Amino acid sequence: MIVPPEQLMTSEKAFRLQQFYIHMKAWRDSERLRRRWRDINEHYFGGKLEPVRIGYNPAMLWNPGLRIAAGWTLQKGRYGSRKYWVCLHPFMKKHSGTVRELNTLIHEGIHVLLHSRDKGHVGHGGDFRHVFERLLYRQGAFSPDYAAKQYVRYGWKKPAKFSVFTEKWHRTYSSPPTTT
């Protein structure tokens, strides 16, 4: 879609954000991701997540703030009839069906859950950490490598039980199958 010059915003950041929303207008949900989201919602969130539009947004390729993000959750804006959009970075297509994709979708699921509870939810503060750790330690929702990166990225202190969880996770998923 071509935007007339008079409608372009002046700053580079504003321009890139505008391009992101242009892609939102032409959005196509990914049916495979929608099925995966439904399974994650049932298994990890007990069906509590609000309906979302979910797919890949190519504008994340050139938006400097989003280039490194695997996913992004938006509250209802000007586009669409549902409340939330879960945008995955196009590079996530090559991680289709992997633990990395699962980690990203659960992470975005936490944002959707918190947005639906608290309309002002932003970022990865105490509420996010509480839900993250509940899913991590009670349901084993994230891989230890991913969880460790989140603790570092958001400046959270790892609890003592993290090392126990890591050892248990690796024993469960790294051990060769036993034969009887």
TABELLIN-V916126 format. One record per backbone hydrogen bond with DSSP energy under -1.0 kcal/mol. CO is the residue of the C=O (numbers start at 1). NH is the residue of the N-H. Records with the same first field share a line. If there is no record, write none. Layout:
CO->NH  NH
//
This chain:
4->7
5->8
11->15
12->16
13->17
14->18
15->19
16->20
17->21
18->22
19->23
20->24
21->25
22->26
24->27
30->34
31->35
32->36
33->37
34->38
35->39
36->40
37->41
38->42
39->43
40->44
41->45  47
45->48
53->86
54->30
55->88
57->60
58->61
63->66  67
70->89
72->87
74->85
83->76
84->53
85->74
86->55
87->72
88->57
89->92
90->93
91->94
92->95
93->96
95->98
98->102
99->103
100->104
101->105
102->106
103->107
104->108
105->109
106->110
107->111
108->112
109->113
110->114
111->115
112->116
113->117
114->118
118->121
125->129
126->130
127->131
128->132
129->133
130->134
131->135
132->136
133->137
134->138
135->141
143->147
144->148
145->149
146->150
147->151
148->152
149->153
150->154
151->156
152->155
159->162
161->165
162->166
163->167
164->168
165->169
166->170
167->171
168->172
169->173
170->174
//
